[in-house]
Amino acid sequence: MNAAAGVLSGPVVVQVPADPAMARLVRLAASSLAAMTAMDVDDIEDVKIVVSEVMAALIEHGDGPDITIKLELAPDRLTISGYTAARRFAADSEELALSATVLAALAAEHRVEHVDAQLLIIAAYQAGHAADA
């Protein structure tokens, strides 16, 4: 990272066990990256919520031993991409619907995909987006 220019040379990738306690570590990484941008304290808190929802959905609906999270930073945007193994997937589950509702309220865009026995959740947080909703 070139802190003076605010440019990250590539994504930050974190692989953690599929354990709810690991969400804290991922939230910390994401909020630290968000703090390097023009995001304010409210934006950073929203980023933490988005990360929590992504992690919870991956843990609840995946069946792999670990979760991989990729954090991609732009000047006023943080994209959180997470994936894990998921041999079976119920797109109509109530828990997933709740996560999707939270992500829709906070993230500028989000999507859930189940491809090749992998569950992928992508949520892009844009600074100030939740305040506009």
Contacts in CASP RR format, 6 or more apart in sequence:
PFRMAT RR
TARGET T0000
AUTHOR 0000-0000-0000
METHOD contacts of the structure
MODEL  1
MNAAAGVLSGPVVVQVPADPAMARLVRLAASSLAAMTAMDVDDIEDVKIV
VSEVMAALIEHGDGPDITIKLELAPDRLTISGYTAARRFAADSEELALSA
TVLAALAAEHRVEHVDAQLLIIAAYQAGHAADA
1 7 0 8 1.000
1 8 0 8 1.000
1 9 0 8 1.000
1 36 0 8 1.000
2 9 0 8 1.000
3 36 0 8 1.000
6 36 0 8 1.000
6 37 0 8 1.000
6 75 0 8 1.000
8 33 0 8 1.000
8 36 0 8 1.000
8 72 0 8 1.000
8 73 0 8 1.000
10 72 0 8 1.000
11 70 0 8 1.000
11 71 0 8 1.000
11 72 0 8 1.000
11 73 0 8 1.000
12 29 0 8 1.000
12 33 0 8 1.000
12 70 0 8 1.000
12 71 0 8 1.000
12 72 0 8 1.000
12 73 0 8 1.000
13 68 0 8 1.000
13 69 0 8 1.000
13 70 0 8 1.000
13 71 0 8 1.000
14 25 0 8 1.000
14 26 0 8 1.000
14 29 0 8 1.000
14 68 0 8 1.000
14 69 0 8 1.000
14 71 0 8 1.000
15 66 0 8 1.000
15 67 0 8 1.000
15 68 0 8 1.000
15 69 0 8 1.000
16 22 0 8 1.000
16 25 0 8 1.000
16 26 0 8 1.000
16 66 0 8 1.000
16 67 0 8 1.000
16 69 0 8 1.000
17 65 0 8 1.000
17 66 0 8 1.000
17 67 0 8 1.000
18 58 0 8 1.000
18 59 0 8 1.000
18 62 0 8 1.000
18 64 0 8 1.000
18 65 0 8 1.000
18 66 0 8 1.000
18 67 0 8 1.000
18 84 0 8 1.000
19 59 0 8 1.000
20 55 0 8 1.000
20 56 0 8 1.000
20 59 0 8 1.000
22 55 0 8 1.000
22 67 0 8 1.000
23 51 0 8 1.000
23 52 0 8 1.000
23 55 0 8 1.000
23 56 0 8 1.000
23 59 0 8 1.000
26 51 0 8 1.000
26 55 0 8 1.000
26 69 0 8 1.000
27 48 0 8 1.000
27 51 0 8 1.000
27 52 0 8 1.000
27 55 0 8 1.000
29 69 0 8 1.000
29 71 0 8 1.000
30 47 0 8 1.000
30 48 0 8 1.000
30 50 0 8 1.000
30 51 0 8 1.000
30 71 0 8 1.000
30 78 0 8 1.000
30 80 0 8 1.000
31 44 0 8 1.000
31 47 0 8 1.000
31 48 0 8 1.000
31 51 0 8 1.000
33 71 0 8 1.000
33 73 0 8 1.000
33 78 0 8 1.000
34 43 0 8 1.000
34 44 0 8 1.000
34 47 0 8 1.000
34 73 0 8 1.000
34 78 0 8 1.000
34 125 0 8 1.000
35 44 0 8 1.000
36 73 0 8 1.000
37 73 0 8 1.000
37 74 0 8 1.000
37 75 0 8 1.000
37 76 0 8 1.000
37 77 0 8 1.000
37 78 0 8 1.000
37 127 0 8 1.000
38 75 0 8 1.000
38 76 0 8 1.000
38 127 0 8 1.000
39 47 0 8 1.000
39 76 0 8 1.000
39 78 0 8 1.000
39 127 0 8 1.000
40 127 0 8 1.000
42 128 0 8 1.000
42 130 0 8 1.000
42 131 0 8 1.000
43 125 0 8 1.000
43 127 0 8 1.000
43 128 0 8 1.000
43 130 0 8 1.000
46 106 0 8 1.000
46 125 0 8 1.000
46 130 0 8 1.000
47 78 0 8 1.000
47 80 0 8 1.000
47 125 0 8 1.000
49 102 0 8 1.000
49 106 0 8 1.000
50 80 0 8 1.000
50 102 0 8 1.000
50 103 0 8 1.000
50 106 0 8 1.000
50 107 0 8 1.000
50 123 0 8 1.000
50 125 0 8 1.000
51 69 0 8 1.000
51 80 0 8 1.000
53 99 0 8 1.000
53 102 0 8 1.000
53 103 0 8 1.000
53 123 0 8 1.000
54 69 0 8 1.000
54 80 0 8 1.000
54 82 0 8 1.000
54 99 0 8 1.000
54 103 0 8 1.000
54 121 0 8 1.000
54 123 0 8 1.000
55 67 0 8 1.000
55 69 0 8 1.000
56 99 0 8 1.000
57 95 0 8 1.000
57 96 0 8 1.000
57 99 0 8 1.000
57 112 0 8 1.000
57 119 0 8 1.000
57 121 0 8 1.000
58 67 0 8 1.000
58 82 0 8 1.000
58 83 0 8 1.000
58 84 0 8 1.000
58 119 0 8 1.000
58 121 0 8 1.000
59 67 0 8 1.000
59 84 0 8 1.000
60 95 0 8 1.000
60 96 0 8 1.000
61 86 0 8 1.000
61 89 0 8 1.000
61 90 0 8 1.000
61 93 0 8 1.000
61 95 0 8 1.000
61 96 0 8 1.000
61 119 0 8 1.000
62 84 0 8 1.000
62 85 0 8 1.000
62 86 0 8 1.000
62 89 0 8 1.000
62 119 0 8 1.000
63 84 0 8 1.000
63 85 0 8 1.000
63 86 0 8 1.000
63 87 0 8 1.000
63 88 0 8 1.000
64 84 0 8 1.000
64 85 0 8 1.000
64 86 0 8 1.000
65 85 0 8 1.000
66 84 0 8 1.000
67 82 0 8 1.000
67 83 0 8 1.000
67 84 0 8 1.000
68 82 0 8 1.000
68 83 0 8 1.000
68 84 0 8 1.000
69 80 0 8 1.000
69 81 0 8 1.000
69 82 0 8 1.000
70 79 0 8 1.000
70 80 0 8 1.000
70 81 0 8 1.000
70 82 0 8 1.000
71 78 0 8 1.000
71 79 0 8 1.000
71 80 0 8 1.000
72 78 0 8 1.000
72 79 0 8 1.000
72 81 0 8 1.000
76 126 0 8 1.000
76 127 0 8 1.000
77 108 0 8 1.000
77 124 0 8 1.000
77 125 0 8 1.000
77 126 0 8 1.000
77 127 0 8 1.000
78 124 0 8 1.000
78 125 0 8 1.000
79 122 0 8 1.000
79 123 0 8 1.000
79 124 0 8 1.000
79 125 0 8 1.000
80 122 0 8 1.000
80 123 0 8 1.000
80 124 0 8 1.000
80 125 0 8 1.000
81 120 0 8 1.000
81 121 0 8 1.000
81 122 0 8 1.000
82 120 0 8 1.000
82 121 0 8 1.000
82 122 0 8 1.000
83 118 0 8 1.000
83 119 0 8 1.000
83 120 0 8 1.000
83 121 0 8 1.000
84 118 0 8 1.000
84 119 0 8 1.000
85 117 0 8 1.000
85 118 0 8 1.000
85 119 0 8 1.000
86 114 0 8 1.000
86 117 0 8 1.000
86 118 0 8 1.000
86 119 0 8 1.000
87 117 0 8 1.000
89 114 0 8 1.000
89 119 0 8 1.000
90 96 0 8 1.000
91 112 0 8 1.000
91 114 0 8 1.000
96 112 0 8 1.000
100 110 0 8 1.000
100 112 0 8 1.000
103 110 0 8 1.000
103 123 0 8 1.000
104 110 0 8 1.000
105 130 0 8 1.000
105 133 0 8 1.000
106 123 0 8 1.000
106 125 0 8 1.000
106 129 0 8 1.000
106 130 0 8 1.000
106 133 0 8 1.000
107 123 0 8 1.000
107 124 0 8 1.000
107 125 0 8 1.000
107 126 0 8 1.000
107 129 0 8 1.000
108 124 0 8 1.000
108 125 0 8 1.000
108 126 0 8 1.000
108 129 0 8 1.000
109 122 0 8 1.000
109 123 0 8 1.000
109 124 0 8 1.000
110 121 0 8 1.000
110 122 0 8 1.000
110 123 0 8 1.000
110 124 0 8 1.000
111 121 0 8 1.000
111 122 0 8 1.000
112 119 0 8 1.000
112 120 0 8 1.000
112 121 0 8 1.000
113 119 0 8 1.000
113 120 0 8 1.000
113 121 0 8 1.000
113 122 0 8 1.000
114 120 0 8 1.000
END
